[in-house]
Amino acid sequence: MAATTDKPTKPPTSALHPKRLGPTMAAIAGLASALSVVVGLIAARVTPHGFARLAVSLHLAREPFIVKLAAGIAAVAVAAATISGLLHFYTWWQEHDAGSSDSG
């Protein structure tokens, strides 16, 4: 009979580790910001002008969907940037706390 060798298994790494998640969220925030700018530029071109703008402001006509979409994308970009900033701060705080406990 052949002996089976048990390979030691690695503990599963956390998918939500702040050192990896922070830069990922920063990239997502950058992409969402760029997309927000592009959609905002398109929305500015599509927005009604002249008397049509007056009709939209009086709620007699509906504003284009892309104008509503631009606001939603901008909100996602701001939320992603906020999460990224908080994750970077948390990572910095953990490293700062670990560094001060080592030296003290």
SVG drawing of the C-alpha trace seen along z (x, -y; Angstrom):
<svg xmlns="http://www.w3.org/2000/svg" viewBox="-47 -80 58 82">
<polyline fill="none" stroke="black" stroke-width="0.4" points="0.0,0.0 1.2,-3.4 1.2,-6.1 -0.7,-9.2 1.0,-12.5 -1.1,-15.2 -0.2,-18.5 -0.7,-21.3 -3.5,-23.5 -3.2,-27.2 -5.8,-29.1 -8.2,-30.9 -7.1,-34.5 -9.7,-37.1 -11.1,-38.6 -11.9,-41.8 -8.3,-42.6 -8.0,-46.4 -4.5,-46.4 -5.9,-44.8 -9.4,-46.3 -8.3,-49.9 -6.4,-50.2 -9.2,-48.2 -11.8,-50.7 -9.6,-53.5 -9.5,-52.1 -13.3,-51.7 -13.7,-55.2 -11.4,-56.6 -13.4,-54.6 -16.7,-55.8 -15.5,-59.4 -14.3,-59.2 -17.6,-57.6 -19.5,-60.3 -17.6,-63.1 -18.4,-61.5 -22.1,-60.9 -22.3,-64.4 -20.9,-65.9 -23.4,-64.0 -26.2,-65.0 -25.2,-68.7 -25.5,-68.4 -28.9,-66.6 -30.4,-69.0 -33.1,-71.2 -32.3,-74.8 -34.5,-77.9 -38.3,-77.4 -37.9,-73.7 -35.8,-74.3 -38.7,-76.4 -41.1,-73.5 -38.8,-71.1 -38.5,-73.4 -42.2,-73.9 -42.6,-70.1 -44.6,-70.3 -42.1,-68.1 -39.8,-65.4 -36.1,-65.8 -34.0,-63.3 -33.1,-60.0 -29.4,-60.6 -29.6,-63.6 -31.0,-61.4 -28.4,-58.8 -25.6,-61.3 -26.6,-62.2 -26.8,-58.5 -23.3,-57.7 -21.9,-60.8 -23.4,-59.5 -21.7,-56.1 -18.4,-57.7 -18.6,-59.8 -19.6,-56.7 -16.7,-54.6 -14.2,-57.4 -15.4,-57.7 -15.1,-54.0 -11.6,-54.0 -10.6,-56.9 -11.9,-55.2 -10.1,-52.0 -6.8,-53.8 -7.2,-55.6 -8.0,-52.3 -4.9,-50.7 -2.8,-53.6 -4.2,-53.6 -3.5,-49.9 0.1,-50.3 0.6,-53.4 -0.8,-51.6 1.4,-48.5 4.4,-50.7 3.8,-52.6 3.3,-49.5 6.6,-48.0 8.6,-51.0 7.0,-51.6"/>
</svg>
